[in-house]
Amino acid sequence: MRRTPPVVVQLEPQPAVQAAIALIAALASAGLAAWAISHRGSAWPTLLVLPFVVVWAWRAAAVRPRRLRWDGQAWWLAEPGRIEQETAVRLAVLIDLVAWLLLRASPGPRWLPLARRQQVAQWGALRATLFLAPGGAVQR
């Protein structure tokens, strides 16, 4: 049986994804605040919380630089600041939009968004490994 070749992918920040998540959090919070105000006029101070929700969502959605590596048999994830310490992870493909992937690494869970424009050279090998290699990833 042939082994799949090694793949190394660098996870980079994705401001567009981060902004989309912050926008969704802002809209959900604004809807909840509007509902509360419609039922009780004295609930208007809930609007003051919206900027904090947006900042929290922006920070929570930040992609920390990491390295994801396939050695031919298993996936390894290196956390920021600890590149020399890798952890073996199992990957699950949660969203596949061809040019963008959302992976869940366990144990964790850790959410790993990957964009083709940030991984041009490795994108084909990454997708092939995720979907074709034995033990590459679990499809959800």
Phi, psi and omega per residue, in radians:
M1 nan 2.305 -3.139
R2 -1.370 2.467 3.079
R3 -1.541 2.554 3.068
T4 -1.324 2.539 -3.100
P5 -1.210 2.733 3.111
P6 -1.148 2.596 3.108
V7 -2.342 2.354 3.058
V8 -2.206 2.223 -3.109
V9 -2.228 2.333 3.070
Q10 -1.713 2.163 3.054
L11 -1.485 2.230 -3.090
E12 -2.084 2.758 3.076
P13 -1.009 2.550 3.134
Q14 -2.252 1.536 -3.076
P15 -1.024 -0.578 -3.138
A16 -1.144 -0.747 3.101
V17 -1.160 -0.729 3.127
Q18 -1.064 -0.766 3.129
A19 -1.160 -0.688 3.125
A20 -1.102 -0.729 3.127
I21 -1.164 -0.714 3.101
A22 -1.115 -0.677 3.112
L23 -1.140 -0.751 3.106
I24 -1.075 -0.753 3.106
A25 -1.103 -0.706 3.130
A26 -1.135 -0.773 3.137
L27 -1.139 -0.726 3.115
A28 -1.123 -0.741 3.135
S29 -1.177 -0.700 3.118
A30 -1.137 -0.682 3.090
G31 -1.117 -0.733 3.103
L32 -1.135 -0.717 3.107
A33 -1.139 -0.735 3.112
A34 -1.083 -0.723 3.101
W35 -1.089 -0.773 -3.139
A36 -1.116 -0.719 -3.136
I37 -1.186 -0.616 3.129
S38 -1.182 -0.460 3.120
H39 -1.588 -0.498 3.137
R40 -2.607 1.953 -3.082
G41 -1.045 -0.441 -3.113
S42 -1.356 0.060 3.139
A43 -1.544 0.123 -3.103
W44 -0.993 -0.487 3.108
P45 -1.071 -0.268 3.092
T46 -1.079 -0.419 3.099
L47 -1.143 -0.433 -3.135
L48 -1.225 -0.326 -3.128
V49 -1.425 -0.361 -3.051
L50 -0.942 -0.800 3.125
P51 -1.061 -0.612 3.119
F52 -1.188 -0.650 3.098
V53 -1.116 -0.747 -3.138
V54 -1.119 -0.777 3.122
V55 -1.116 -0.758 3.116
W56 -1.070 -0.786 -3.137
A57 -1.126 -0.691 3.118
W58 -1.055 -0.808 -3.132
R59 -1.211 -0.696 -3.126
A60 -1.172 -0.512 -3.109
A61 -1.518 -0.019 -3.115
A62 -1.141 2.342 3.090
V63 -1.588 2.063 3.094
R64 -1.412 2.460 3.102
P65 -1.058 2.225 3.117
R66 -2.479 2.909 3.053
R67 -2.124 2.252 3.092
L68 -1.961 2.232 -3.037
R69 -2.335 2.328 3.018
W70 -1.868 2.146 -3.078
D71 -1.733 0.162 -3.108
G72 1.838 -0.307 3.136
Q73 -2.334 -0.504 -3.071
A74 -2.595 2.764 3.040
W75 -1.611 2.471 3.127
W76 -2.241 2.354 -3.134
L77 -2.073 2.205 3.088
A78 -1.852 2.177 -3.135
E79 -1.393 2.776 3.128
P80 -1.091 2.429 -3.140
G81 1.421 -0.183 -3.131
R82 -2.327 0.845 -3.086
I83 -1.039 -0.577 -3.125
E84 -1.300 -0.280 3.114
Q85 -1.825 1.847 3.135
E86 -1.811 2.614 3.103
T87 -2.055 2.327 3.051
A88 -1.222 2.297 -3.117
V89 -2.298 2.734 2.965
R90 -1.840 2.355 -3.106
L91 -1.862 2.528 3.005
A92 -2.226 2.283 3.076
V93 -1.468 1.971 -3.118
L94 -1.655 -0.723 3.110
I95 -2.328 2.283 3.099
D96 -2.233 1.828 3.117
L97 -1.875 0.467 -3.121
V98 1.144 -0.906 3.133
A99 -1.686 -0.025 -3.114
W100 -2.631 2.378 3.134
L101 -2.199 2.530 2.938
L102 -2.056 2.061 -3.138
L103 -1.930 2.610 2.993
R104 -2.012 2.176 3.114
A105 -1.793 2.282 3.066
S106 -2.189 2.571 0.178
P107 -1.232 2.700 -3.100
G108 2.850 -1.870 0.031
P109 -1.411 2.626 3.007
R110 -2.111 2.307 -3.112
W111 -1.659 2.251 -3.062
L112 -2.167 1.685 3.063
P113 -1.451 2.346 -3.140
L114 -2.260 2.335 3.117
A115 -2.007 2.425 -3.139
R116 -1.045 -0.655 -3.094
R117 -1.138 -0.350 3.092
Q118 -1.631 -0.216 -3.062
Q119 -2.273 0.710 -2.997
V120 -0.929 -0.848 -3.062
A121 -1.210 -0.559 -3.048
Q122 -1.768 -0.076 -2.964
W123 -1.035 -0.821 -3.129
G124 -1.092 -0.798 3.127
A125 -1.140 -0.670 3.117
L126 -1.086 -0.879 -3.127
R127 -1.119 -0.716 3.122
A128 -1.086 -0.746 -3.140
T129 -1.160 -0.760 -3.136
L130 -1.049 -0.716 -3.007
F131 -1.716 -0.337 -3.040
L132 -2.021 -0.477 -3.092
A133 -1.268 2.417 3.053
P134 -1.084 2.151 -3.101
G135 1.423 0.135 -3.118
G136 -1.100 -0.958 3.107
A137 -2.882 2.773 3.058
V138 -1.675 2.270 3.088
Q139 -1.583 2.318 3.126
R140 -1.787 nan nan
